[in-house]
Amino acid sequence: MAQINLLPWREQLREERKQRFLASLVGVLVVAAGLVFLADRYFQGAIEHQNARNEFVKKEIAVLDARIKEIKELKERRQQLLERMKIIQDLQGNRPIIGRVFDQLVRTLPDGVYFTSLKMTGKNIAIVGAAESNNRVSNLMRNLDGSDWLQAPNLNEVKAVTAGAVDQENVFQLTVQQTQPGVSTEGAKP
């Protein structure tokens, strides 16, 4: 009988299978490493692209913040200019009123009365003067009350001063409010 040894044939087959398995394992590892590398490159590129976009947005935000600051400064400057313009317009509009008030003070002044001092604070006018008699002070107050440009005369003080044996003066202090004809201060609703 012939002796047949089947062991080397099986061992050779096992060796071939083992080598194919190792080759396929190395191939799968190479492909997997390549895929991991490509995925890493893709995500790194996406991250760098997003970071670049974020930096661009930050720069634009800084530019817009500077513009907003500039706009606020311009608004403040504009408000200051508007306030100055309003003051100038008010002064321009009130310029003829002062002349009218002085004209009315002269027109309401009766004979025998003269003013020694005038002081205007806002719309109030403080008057210090002298009169020959109390009746003349009363006439002055009636004239002031009847004026279109002056209202609410209020007598604060009257003193009799003797300058000599015969001459006597009544020194008075009064306040009156300046107004404009046709402009109602009573019942004005805001």
Contacts in CASP RR format, 6 or more apart in sequence:
PFRMAT RR
TARGET T0000
AUTHOR 0000-0000-0000
METHOD contacts of the structure
MODEL  1
MAQINLLPWREQLREERKQRFLASLVGVLVVAAGLVFLADRYFQGAIEHQ
NARNEFVKKEIAVLDARIKEIKELKERRQQLLERMKIIQDLQGNRPIIGR
VFDQLVRTLPDGVYFTSLKMTGKNIAIVGAAESNNRVSNLMRNLDGSDWL
QAPNLNEVKAVTAGAVDQENVFQLTVQQTQPGVSTEGAKP
97 149 0 8 1.000
97 178 0 8 1.000
97 180 0 8 1.000
100 149 0 8 1.000
101 120 0 8 1.000
101 125 0 8 1.000
101 149 0 8 1.000
101 150 0 8 1.000
101 178 0 8 1.000
104 147 0 8 1.000
104 148 0 8 1.000
104 149 0 8 1.000
104 150 0 8 1.000
105 115 0 8 1.000
105 118 0 8 1.000
105 125 0 8 1.000
105 127 0 8 1.000
105 150 0 8 1.000
107 143 0 8 1.000
107 147 0 8 1.000
108 140 0 8 1.000
108 143 0 8 1.000
108 144 0 8 1.000
108 146 0 8 1.000
108 147 0 8 1.000
108 150 0 8 1.000
109 115 0 8 1.000
109 140 0 8 1.000
109 143 0 8 1.000
110 136 0 8 1.000
110 139 0 8 1.000
110 140 0 8 1.000
110 143 0 8 1.000
111 136 0 8 1.000
112 131 0 8 1.000
112 132 0 8 1.000
112 136 0 8 1.000
113 129 0 8 1.000
113 130 0 8 1.000
113 131 0 8 1.000
113 132 0 8 1.000
113 136 0 8 1.000
113 137 0 8 1.000
113 139 0 8 1.000
113 140 0 8 1.000
114 129 0 8 1.000
114 130 0 8 1.000
114 131 0 8 1.000
115 127 0 8 1.000
115 128 0 8 1.000
115 129 0 8 1.000
116 128 0 8 1.000
116 129 0 8 1.000
116 130 0 8 1.000
117 126 0 8 1.000
117 127 0 8 1.000
117 128 0 8 1.000
117 129 0 8 1.000
118 125 0 8 1.000
118 126 0 8 1.000
118 127 0 8 1.000
118 128 0 8 1.000
119 125 0 8 1.000
119 126 0 8 1.000
120 126 0 8 1.000
120 178 0 8 1.000
122 178 0 8 1.000
123 177 0 8 1.000
123 178 0 8 1.000
123 179 0 8 1.000
124 175 0 8 1.000
124 176 0 8 1.000
124 177 0 8 1.000
124 178 0 8 1.000
125 150 0 8 1.000
125 175 0 8 1.000
125 176 0 8 1.000
125 177 0 8 1.000
125 178 0 8 1.000
126 173 0 8 1.000
126 174 0 8 1.000
126 175 0 8 1.000
127 173 0 8 1.000
127 174 0 8 1.000
127 175 0 8 1.000
127 176 0 8 1.000
128 171 0 8 1.000
128 172 0 8 1.000
128 173 0 8 1.000
129 171 0 8 1.000
129 172 0 8 1.000
129 173 0 8 1.000
130 161 0 8 1.000
130 169 0 8 1.000
130 170 0 8 1.000
130 171 0 8 1.000
130 172 0 8 1.000
131 137 0 8 1.000
131 140 0 8 1.000
131 169 0 8 1.000
131 170 0 8 1.000
131 172 0 8 1.000
132 168 0 8 1.000
132 169 0 8 1.000
132 170 0 8 1.000
133 170 0 8 1.000
134 158 0 8 1.000
134 170 0 8 1.000
136 170 0 8 1.000
137 155 0 8 1.000
137 158 0 8 1.000
137 170 0 8 1.000
137 172 0 8 1.000
140 153 0 8 1.000
140 174 0 8 1.000
141 153 0 8 1.000
141 155 0 8 1.000
141 174 0 8 1.000
144 150 0 8 1.000
144 153 0 8 1.000
144 174 0 8 1.000
144 176 0 8 1.000
145 151 0 8 1.000
145 152 0 8 1.000
145 153 0 8 1.000
148 179 0 8 1.000
148 181 0 8 1.000
149 178 0 8 1.000
149 179 0 8 1.000
149 180 0 8 1.000
149 181 0 8 1.000
150 176 0 8 1.000
150 177 0 8 1.000
150 178 0 8 1.000
150 179 0 8 1.000
151 176 0 8 1.000
151 177 0 8 1.000
151 179 0 8 1.000
152 176 0 8 1.000
152 177 0 8 1.000
153 174 0 8 1.000
153 175 0 8 1.000
153 176 0 8 1.000
154 174 0 8 1.000
154 175 0 8 1.000
154 176 0 8 1.000
155 172 0 8 1.000
155 173 0 8 1.000
155 174 0 8 1.000
156 172 0 8 1.000
156 173 0 8 1.000
156 174 0 8 1.000
156 175 0 8 1.000
157 172 0 8 1.000
157 173 0 8 1.000
158 170 0 8 1.000
158 171 0 8 1.000
158 172 0 8 1.000
159 170 0 8 1.000
159 171 0 8 1.000
159 172 0 8 1.000
160 168 0 8 1.000
160 169 0 8 1.000
160 170 0 8 1.000
161 168 0 8 1.000
161 169 0 8 1.000
161 170 0 8 1.000
161 171 0 8 1.000
162 168 0 8 1.000
162 169 0 8 1.000
163 169 0 8 1.000
179 185 0 8 1.000
END
